[in-house]
Amino acid sequence: MITLNDYLYSGDTVFKILKKYAHDLQESAVSNQNEVDLIHCRFLMQIMDLLEHNDFLTAQSQKIREFYKYMAKEYPYLSFAFKGRIKSLIRAEAKFNGYVVEYIYDYYEKHATYPSVVELGEKLNCFRDLIAYRIVISMPKCHVKDKKERENQEIKYLYEIANVLKDFLEERGFTAEPAGGVKKSTSELLREEVRPYYRDYITNVDPDGYRSLHITFFDNSAKCYMEMQLRTKQMDDIAEIGPANHLGYEKKQESERRRRDAIPKGECIYFDEAYERGMQLQQLELKNLDVNMFAAVNNSLINDGCGLYRGRLILPYEHLSRFQNDLID
């Protein structure tokens, strides 16, 4: 079985690793008539295409920067940051294999049999966040002293921004994708006409405390999907350095994938291979990797200049409140 881990010790760039891995996986898939590995190859080629042909990101970023300017004008008393990234190779690979494991397990638990390749393929055609932008807002303490009231104000403004975002970007060549009822919002702060497009992790808080608003757009110029995430600073802290951070998320995923025992080995090659690939990624010692522009002292102290593990930065914007040190009149 071919795994991404086999290519992480040669000193190659991320792009060359992707190219070799996808090529060898495709040859193996054709030879073994493994249709899920062919879907896997197409997924890897999507990432390659983003890395190789990324001129469109400049135009895309400029359009999103217009919303940044809008916010700076409309909310001069808020502090906010815009962040953008292409999903890292390791996280993308883990997510793909995690989806395979999760879907087959759930299907088996319900039907005592395995899904068809067509059904599995439909599940794996749901990646919309290879490109993602995040808006993080904060109300400076000088404006609102009380912590609880400040949090309420931030959430109010977050939904207010969410109400405007859809139409703003659609006027600039993006098309919002319906969320299909996933994490449907129950907040009265979100307008009825935009509600079907948001996955609301604020009114539907995850067990690990993760909170955010997510909306997916199709960029009609670049012909690709992107996800927008809206958070307060407190929500962002929980996601990045709190119990909902990616390290905690990976540990949770590892625990969930221990469901290996529920699926008899050898009965479903798609489950077996995806599970093994996922477990190998979980067990990586990042300090031992040899990837160009990547270094790590351990699994926490990482200098990732290539988007192998932490994603590739594409939109660094930051705006501090014009009234950062003064009360608003």
Contacts in CASP RR format, 6 or more apart in sequence:
PFRMAT RR
TARGET T0000
AUTHOR 0000-0000-0000
METHOD contacts of the structure
MODEL  1
MITLNDYLYSGDTVFKILKKYAHDLQESAVSNQNEVDLIHCRFLMQIMDL
LEHNDFLTAQSQKIREFYKYMAKEYPYLSFAFKGRIKSLIRAEAKFNGYV
VEYIYDYYEKHATYPSVVELGEKLNCFRDLIAYRIVISMPKCHVKDKKER
ENQEIKYLYEIANVLKDFLEERGFTAEPAGGVKKSTSELLREEVRPYYRD
YITNVDPDGYRSLHITFFDNSAKCYMEMQLRTKQMDDIAEIGPANHLGYE
KKQESERRRRDAIPKGECIYFDEAYERGMQLQQLELKNLDVNMFAAVNNS
LINDGCGLYRGRLILPYEHLSRFQNDLID
1 273 0 8 1.000
1 276 0 8 1.000
1 277 0 8 1.000
2 21 0 8 1.000
2 24 0 8 1.000
2 25 0 8 1.000
2 28 0 8 1.000
3 276 0 8 1.000
3 277 0 8 1.000
3 280 0 8 1.000
4 17 0 8 1.000
4 21 0 8 1.000
4 89 0 8 1.000
4 90 0 8 1.000
4 93 0 8 1.000
4 277 0 8 1.000
4 280 0 8 1.000
4 281 0 8 1.000
5 280 0 8 1.000
5 281 0 8 1.000
5 284 0 8 1.000
6 21 0 8 1.000
7 17 0 8 1.000
7 20 0 8 1.000
7 21 0 8 1.000
8 17 0 8 1.000
8 284 0 8 1.000
8 289 0 8 1.000
8 290 0 8 1.000
8 291 0 8 1.000
9 288 0 8 1.000
9 289 0 8 1.000
9 290 0 8 1.000
10 17 0 8 1.000
10 290 0 8 1.000
11 290 0 8 1.000
11 291 0 8 1.000
11 292 0 8 1.000
12 20 0 8 1.000
12 291 0 8 1.000
12 292 0 8 1.000
13 291 0 8 1.000
13 292 0 8 1.000
13 293 0 8 1.000
13 306 0 8 1.000
14 51 0 8 1.000
14 89 0 8 1.000
14 291 0 8 1.000
14 292 0 8 1.000
14 293 0 8 1.000
14 294 0 8 1.000
14 306 0 8 1.000
14 307 0 8 1.000
14 308 0 8 1.000
15 48 0 8 1.000
15 51 0 8 1.000
15 52 0 8 1.000
17 89 0 8 1.000
17 291 0 8 1.000
18 44 0 8 1.000
18 47 0 8 1.000
18 48 0 8 1.000
18 51 0 8 1.000
18 89 0 8 1.000
19 48 0 8 1.000
21 44 0 8 1.000
22 41 0 8 1.000
22 44 0 8 1.000
22 45 0 8 1.000
22 48 0 8 1.000
25 37 0 8 1.000
25 40 0 8 1.000
25 41 0 8 1.000
25 44 0 8 1.000
26 37 0 8 1.000
26 38 0 8 1.000
26 41 0 8 1.000
28 34 0 8 1.000
28 37 0 8 1.000
29 35 0 8 1.000
29 37 0 8 1.000
29 38 0 8 1.000
29 40 0 8 1.000
29 41 0 8 1.000
30 38 0 8 1.000
34 269 0 8 1.000
34 270 0 8 1.000
34 273 0 8 1.000
35 117 0 8 1.000
36 100 0 8 1.000
36 117 0 8 1.000
36 120 0 8 1.000
36 121 0 8 1.000
36 124 0 8 1.000
36 270 0 8 1.000
36 273 0 8 1.000
36 274 0 8 1.000
37 273 0 8 1.000
39 120 0 8 1.000
39 121 0 8 1.000
39 124 0 8 1.000
40 96 0 8 1.000
43 92 0 8 1.000
43 96 0 8 1.000
43 124 0 8 1.000
43 127 0 8 1.000
46 127 0 8 1.000
46 130 0 8 1.000
47 86 0 8 1.000
47 87 0 8 1.000
47 89 0 8 1.000
47 92 0 8 1.000
47 130 0 8 1.000
50 86 0 8 1.000
50 130 0 8 1.000
50 131 0 8 1.000
50 224 0 8 1.000
51 86 0 8 1.000
51 312 0 8 1.000
54 86 0 8 1.000
54 314 0 8 1.000
56 219 0 8 1.000
56 221 0 8 1.000
56 222 0 8 1.000
56 224 0 8 1.000
57 131 0 8 1.000
57 222 0 8 1.000
57 314 0 8 1.000
59 221 0 8 1.000
59 222 0 8 1.000
60 131 0 8 1.000
60 219 0 8 1.000
60 221 0 8 1.000
60 222 0 8 1.000
60 226 0 8 1.000
61 314 0 8 1.000
61 315 0 8 1.000
63 169 0 8 1.000
63 172 0 8 1.000
63 173 0 8 1.000
63 174 0 8 1.000
64 82 0 8 1.000
64 133 0 8 1.000
64 169 0 8 1.000
64 315 0 8 1.000
65 82 0 8 1.000
65 315 0 8 1.000
65 317 0 8 1.000
66 168 0 8 1.000
66 172 0 8 1.000
67 165 0 8 1.000
67 168 0 8 1.000
67 169 0 8 1.000
68 82 0 8 1.000
68 317 0 8 1.000
68 319 0 8 1.000
70 164 0 8 1.000
70 168 0 8 1.000
71 78 0 8 1.000
71 80 0 8 1.000
71 135 0 8 1.000
71 161 0 8 1.000
71 319 0 8 1.000
72 319 0 8 1.000
75 137 0 8 1.000
75 157 0 8 1.000
75 161 0 8 1.000
76 321 0 8 1.000
76 322 0 8 1.000
76 323 0 8 1.000
77 139 0 8 1.000
77 140 0 8 1.000
77 143 0 8 1.000
77 321 0 8 1.000
77 322 0 8 1.000
77 323 0 8 1.000
77 328 0 8 1.000
78 137 0 8 1.000
78 138 0 8 1.000
78 139 0 8 1.000
78 140 0 8 1.000
78 157 0 8 1.000
78 321 0 8 1.000
79 137 0 8 1.000
79 138 0 8 1.000
79 139 0 8 1.000
79 140 0 8 1.000
79 233 0 8 1.000
79 319 0 8 1.000
79 320 0 8 1.000
79 321 0 8 1.000
79 324 0 8 1.000
80 135 0 8 1.000
80 136 0 8 1.000
80 137 0 8 1.000
80 138 0 8 1.000
80 318 0 8 1.000
80 319 0 8 1.000
81 135 0 8 1.000
81 136 0 8 1.000
81 317 0 8 1.000
81 318 0 8 1.000
81 319 0 8 1.000
82 133 0 8 1.000
82 134 0 8 1.000
82 135 0 8 1.000
82 315 0 8 1.000
82 316 0 8 1.000
82 317 0 8 1.000
82 318 0 8 1.000
83 133 0 8 1.000
83 134 0 8 1.000
83 136 0 8 1.000
83 313 0 8 1.000
83 315 0 8 1.000
83 316 0 8 1.000
83 317 0 8 1.000
84 131 0 8 1.000
84 132 0 8 1.000
84 133 0 8 1.000
84 134 0 8 1.000
84 313 0 8 1.000
84 314 0 8 1.000
84 315 0 8 1.000
84 316 0 8 1.000
85 131 0 8 1.000
85 132 0 8 1.000
85 311 0 8 1.000
85 312 0 8 1.000
85 313 0 8 1.000
85 314 0 8 1.000
86 130 0 8 1.000
86 131 0 8 1.000
86 307 0 8 1.000
86 311 0 8 1.000
86 312 0 8 1.000
86 314 0 8 1.000
87 95 0 8 1.000
87 129 0 8 1.000
87 130 0 8 1.000
87 131 0 8 1.000
87 132 0 8 1.000
87 311 0 8 1.000
88 304 0 8 1.000
88 307 0 8 1.000
88 308 0 8 1.000
88 309 0 8 1.000
88 310 0 8 1.000
88 311 0 8 1.000
88 312 0 8 1.000
89 307 0 8 1.000
89 308 0 8 1.000
89 309 0 8 1.000
90 281 0 8 1.000
90 284 0 8 1.000
90 308 0 8 1.000
90 309 0 8 1.000
91 246 0 8 1.000
91 309 0 8 1.000
91 311 0 8 1.000
92 130 0 8 1.000
93 277 0 8 1.000
93 278 0 8 1.000
93 281 0 8 1.000
94 250 0 8 1.000
94 253 0 8 1.000
94 278 0 8 1.000
94 281 0 8 1.000
94 282 0 8 1.000
95 127 0 8 1.000
96 124 0 8 1.000
96 127 0 8 1.000
96 274 0 8 1.000
97 274 0 8 1.000
97 275 0 8 1.000
97 277 0 8 1.000
97 278 0 8 1.000
97 281 0 8 1.000
98 253 0 8 1.000
98 257 0 8 1.000
98 274 0 8 1.000
98 278 0 8 1.000
99 123 0 8 1.000
99 124 0 8 1.000
99 126 0 8 1.000
100 120 0 8 1.000
100 124 0 8 1.000
100 270 0 8 1.000
100 271 0 8 1.000
100 274 0 8 1.000
101 257 0 8 1.000
101 259 0 8 1.000
101 271 0 8 1.000
101 274 0 8 1.000
101 275 0 8 1.000
101 278 0 8 1.000
102 256 0 8 1.000
103 115 0 8 1.000
103 120 0 8 1.000
103 123 0 8 1.000
104 114 0 8 1.000
104 115 0 8 1.000
104 120 0 8 1.000
104 263 0 8 1.000
104 268 0 8 1.000
104 270 0 8 1.000
104 271 0 8 1.000
104 274 0 8 1.000
105 259 0 8 1.000
105 262 0 8 1.000
105 263 0 8 1.000
105 271 0 8 1.000
107 113 0 8 1.000
107 114 0 8 1.000
107 115 0 8 1.000
107 119 0 8 1.000
108 114 0 8 1.000
108 262 0 8 1.000
108 263 0 8 1.000
108 268 0 8 1.000
109 262 0 8 1.000
114 267 0 8 1.000
114 268 0 8 1.000
114 270 0 8 1.000
114 271 0 8 1.000
115 123 0 8 1.000
117 270 0 8 1.000
120 270 0 8 1.000
127 225 0 8 1.000
128 177 0 8 1.000
128 216 0 8 1.000
128 225 0 8 1.000
128 226 0 8 1.000
128 227 0 8 1.000
129 216 0 8 1.000
129 225 0 8 1.000
129 226 0 8 1.000
129 227 0 8 1.000
130 224 0 8 1.000
130 225 0 8 1.000
131 224 0 8 1.000
131 225 0 8 1.000
131 226 0 8 1.000
131 227 0 8 1.000
131 314 0 8 1.000
132 226 0 8 1.000
132 227 0 8 1.000
132 228 0 8 1.000
132 229 0 8 1.000
133 226 0 8 1.000
133 227 0 8 1.000
133 228 0 8 1.000
133 229 0 8 1.000
133 315 0 8 1.000
134 228 0 8 1.000
134 229 0 8 1.000
134 230 0 8 1.000
134 231 0 8 1.000
134 236 0 8 1.000
135 161 0 8 1.000
135 228 0 8 1.000
135 229 0 8 1.000
135 230 0 8 1.000
135 231 0 8 1.000
136 231 0 8 1.000
136 232 0 8 1.000
136 233 0 8 1.000
136 235 0 8 1.000
136 236 0 8 1.000
137 154 0 8 1.000
137 157 0 8 1.000
137 158 0 8 1.000
137 161 0 8 1.000
137 230 0 8 1.000
137 231 0 8 1.000
137 232 0 8 1.000
137 233 0 8 1.000
138 154 0 8 1.000
138 232 0 8 1.000
138 233 0 8 1.000
139 150 0 8 1.000
139 153 0 8 1.000
139 154 0 8 1.000
139 157 0 8 1.000
140 321 0 8 1.000
140 323 0 8 1.000
140 324 0 8 1.000
141 150 0 8 1.000
142 323 0 8 1.000
142 324 0 8 1.000
142 325 0 8 1.000
142 326 0 8 1.000
142 327 0 8 1.000
143 150 0 8 1.000
143 321 0 8 1.000
143 323 0 8 1.000
143 327 0 8 1.000
143 328 0 8 1.000
144 150 0 8 1.000
144 153 0 8 1.000
151 232 0 8 1.000
151 234 0 8 1.000
154 232 0 8 1.000
154 233 0 8 1.000
154 234 0 8 1.000
155 189 0 8 1.000
155 202 0 8 1.000
155 232 0 8 1.000
156 189 0 8 1.000
158 202 0 8 1.000
158 213 0 8 1.000
158 230 0 8 1.000
158 231 0 8 1.000
158 232 0 8 1.000
159 187 0 8 1.000
159 189 0 8 1.000
159 190 0 8 1.000
159 213 0 8 1.000
160 189 0 8 1.000
161 230 0 8 1.000
162 190 0 8 1.000
162 194 0 8 1.000
162 198 0 8 1.000
162 213 0 8 1.000
162 215 0 8 1.000
162 230 0 8 1.000
163 190 0 8 1.000
163 191 0 8 1.000
163 194 0 8 1.000
165 215 0 8 1.000
165 228 0 8 1.000
165 230 0 8 1.000
166 176 0 8 1.000
166 194 0 8 1.000
166 197 0 8 1.000
166 215 0 8 1.000
169 176 0 8 1.000
169 217 0 8 1.000
169 228 0 8 1.000
170 176 0 8 1.000
173 219 0 8 1.000
173 220 0 8 1.000
173 221 0 8 1.000
174 217 0 8 1.000
174 218 0 8 1.000
174 219 0 8 1.000
174 220 0 8 1.000
174 226 0 8 1.000
175 217 0 8 1.000
175 218 0 8 1.000
175 220 0 8 1.000
176 197 0 8 1.000
176 215 0 8 1.000
176 216 0 8 1.000
176 217 0 8 1.000
177 197 0 8 1.000
177 215 0 8 1.000
177 216 0 8 1.000
177 217 0 8 1.000
177 218 0 8 1.000
177 225 0 8 1.000
178 196 0 8 1.000
178 197 0 8 1.000
179 196 0 8 1.000
179 197 0 8 1.000
179 198 0 8 1.000
179 199 0 8 1.000
179 214 0 8 1.000
179 215 0 8 1.000
179 216 0 8 1.000
180 196 0 8 1.000
181 196 0 8 1.000
182 199 0 8 1.000
183 198 0 8 1.000
183 199 0 8 1.000
183 200 0 8 1.000
183 201 0 8 1.000
183 204 0 8 1.000
183 214 0 8 1.000
184 195 0 8 1.000
184 196 0 8 1.000
184 200 0 8 1.000
184 204 0 8 1.000
185 195 0 8 1.000
185 198 0 8 1.000
185 200 0 8 1.000
185 202 0 8 1.000
185 203 0 8 1.000
185 204 0 8 1.000
185 213 0 8 1.000
186 200 0 8 1.000
186 203 0 8 1.000
186 204 0 8 1.000
187 200 0 8 1.000
187 202 0 8 1.000
187 203 0 8 1.000
190 198 0 8 1.000
190 200 0 8 1.000
197 215 0 8 1.000
197 216 0 8 1.000
198 213 0 8 1.000
198 214 0 8 1.000
198 215 0 8 1.000
199 213 0 8 1.000
199 214 0 8 1.000
199 215 0 8 1.000
200 213 0 8 1.000
201 210 0 8 1.000
201 211 0 8 1.000
201 212 0 8 1.000
201 213 0 8 1.000
201 214 0 8 1.000
202 211 0 8 1.000
202 212 0 8 1.000
202 213 0 8 1.000
202 235 0 8 1.000
205 211 0 8 1.000
206 244 0 8 1.000
208 243 0 8 1.000
208 244 0 8 1.000
208 248 0 8 1.000
208 249 0 8 1.000
208 252 0 8 1.000
209 238 0 8 1.000
209 243 0 8 1.000
209 244 0 8 1.000
210 235 0 8 1.000
210 238 0 8 1.000
210 239 0 8 1.000
210 244 0 8 1.000
211 231 0 8 1.000
211 235 0 8 1.000
211 238 0 8 1.000
211 239 0 8 1.000
212 229 0 8 1.000
212 230 0 8 1.000
212 231 0 8 1.000
212 235 0 8 1.000
212 239 0 8 1.000
213 229 0 8 1.000
213 230 0 8 1.000
213 231 0 8 1.000
214 227 0 8 1.000
214 228 0 8 1.000
214 229 0 8 1.000
214 230 0 8 1.000
215 227 0 8 1.000
215 228 0 8 1.000
215 230 0 8 1.000
216 225 0 8 1.000
216 226 0 8 1.000
216 227 0 8 1.000
216 228 0 8 1.000
217 225 0 8 1.000
217 226 0 8 1.000
217 227 0 8 1.000
217 228 0 8 1.000
218 224 0 8 1.000
218 225 0 8 1.000
219 225 0 8 1.000
219 226 0 8 1.000
231 239 0 8 1.000
238 244 0 8 1.000
238 245 0 8 1.000
239 245 0 8 1.000
240 246 0 8 1.000
247 299 0 8 1.000
247 300 0 8 1.000
250 282 0 8 1.000
253 282 0 8 1.000
254 279 0 8 1.000
254 282 0 8 1.000
257 275 0 8 1.000
257 278 0 8 1.000
257 279 0 8 1.000
257 282 0 8 1.000
260 275 0 8 1.000
263 271 0 8 1.000
263 272 0 8 1.000
263 275 0 8 1.000
265 272 0 8 1.000
266 272 0 8 1.000
284 299 0 8 1.000
285 299 0 8 1.000
286 296 0 8 1.000
286 298 0 8 1.000
286 299 0 8 1.000
286 302 0 8 1.000
286 309 0 8 1.000
287 296 0 8 1.000
287 297 0 8 1.000
287 298 0 8 1.000
287 299 0 8 1.000
289 296 0 8 1.000
289 308 0 8 1.000
291 306 0 8 1.000
291 308 0 8 1.000
292 306 0 8 1.000
293 304 0 8 1.000
293 305 0 8 1.000
293 306 0 8 1.000
294 302 0 8 1.000
294 303 0 8 1.000
294 304 0 8 1.000
294 305 0 8 1.000
294 306 0 8 1.000
294 307 0 8 1.000
294 308 0 8 1.000
294 309 0 8 1.000
295 302 0 8 1.000
295 303 0 8 1.000
296 302 0 8 1.000
296 303 0 8 1.000
296 304 0 8 1.000
296 309 0 8 1.000
302 309 0 8 1.000
302 310 0 8 1.000
304 310 0 8 1.000
304 311 0 8 1.000
305 312 0 8 1.000
306 312 0 8 1.000
END
